[in-house]
Amino acid sequence: AQSVTQLDSQVPVFEEAPVELRCNYSSSVSVYLFWYVQYPNQGLQLLLKYLSGSTLVKGINGFEAEFNKSQTSFHLRKPSVHISDTAEYFCAVSGSNTGNQFYFGTGTSLTVIP
Amino acid sequence: DAGVTQSPTHLIKTRGQHVTLRCSPISGHKSVSWYQQVLGQGPQFIFQYYEKEERGRGNFPDRFSARQFPNYSSELNVNALLLGDSALYLCASSLGPQGAFFGQGTRLTVV
């Protein structure tokens, strides 16, 4: 089985400042890792994913994440945030042999302050 | 192309009733999975179907069931509703294990 821990439930940050949202995972098998964003009263939108290969992955809206196998982490970063980045962010893991059976963290609420 | 569509968008049910939620995947996607998202929490995996066969089941009671049809659409059924079943139910479709596309969800309120 897999599990995800998102270490920060709320992250306030000023506009144009950098941000890092932390995610650690646990699994006994090889995994795929994902970050999704959820805007109020909407479904989830895929930001980026790590399947294999380069440990630094780039996604939409200027976000990137780095897979660190030794630390079992997949932290999300953005060098300069905008007001429109205010949303709930979820880290998710799936086993590489179980398809899209995602296990999500509890989410991090990012609030960008003007 | 249309994204993942779910119906209804909202509904209110009484404790003990039964509910059916519906999902139409993106055209060509053969895998559908269902998630329950309680307010303030992350989505919890309920079921995954691929080519009409159940491929995975999360830690939910037998009151929850699902099926997938030949056109790859899917239904989630919940019997004997409890107050704690109130949540946003999300459907996701995918071509493979590289990530899924989610619908807008069905907001279920049990009173």
Chai-1 contact restraints between the chains, C-beta under 6 A:
chainA,res_idxA,chainB,res_idxB,connection_type,confidence,min_distance_angstrom,max_distance_angstrom,comment,restraint_id
A,F34,B,G99,contact,1.0,0.0,6.0,A-B,restraint_1
A,Q42,B,Q104,contact,1.0,0.0,6.0,A-B,restraint_2
A,G43,B,L90,contact,1.0,0.0,6.0,A-B,restraint_3
A,G43,B,F102,contact,1.0,0.0,6.0,A-B,restraint_4
A,G43,B,G103,contact,1.0,0.0,6.0,A-B,restraint_5
A,G43,B,Q104,contact,1.0,0.0,6.0,A-B,restraint_6
A,G43,B,G105,contact,1.0,0.0,6.0,A-B,restraint_7
A,L44,B,F102,contact,1.0,0.0,6.0,A-B,restraint_8
A,L46,B,G99,contact,1.0,0.0,6.0,A-B,restraint_9
A,K49,B,G99,contact,1.0,0.0,6.0,A-B,restraint_10
A,F90,B,G42,contact,1.0,0.0,6.0,A-B,restraint_11
A,G99,B,P97,contact,1.0,0.0,6.0,A-B,restraint_12
A,N100,B,S31,contact,1.0,0.0,6.0,A-B,restraint_13
A,N100,B,S33,contact,1.0,0.0,6.0,A-B,restraint_14
A,N100,B,S94,contact,1.0,0.0,6.0,A-B,restraint_15
A,N100,B,A100,contact,1.0,0.0,6.0,A-B,restraint_16
A,Q101,B,F45,contact,1.0,0.0,6.0,A-B,restraint_17
A,Q101,B,Q48,contact,1.0,0.0,6.0,A-B,restraint_18
A,Q101,B,G56,contact,1.0,0.0,6.0,A-B,restraint_19
A,F104,B,G42,contact,1.0,0.0,6.0,A-B,restraint_20
A,F104,B,P43,contact,1.0,0.0,6.0,A-B,restraint_21
A,G105,B,G42,contact,1.0,0.0,6.0,A-B,restraint_22
A,T106,B,Q41,contact,1.0,0.0,6.0,A-B,restraint_23
A,T106,B,G42,contact,1.0,0.0,6.0,A-B,restraint_24
A,G107,B,G42,contact,1.0,0.0,6.0,A-B,restraint_25
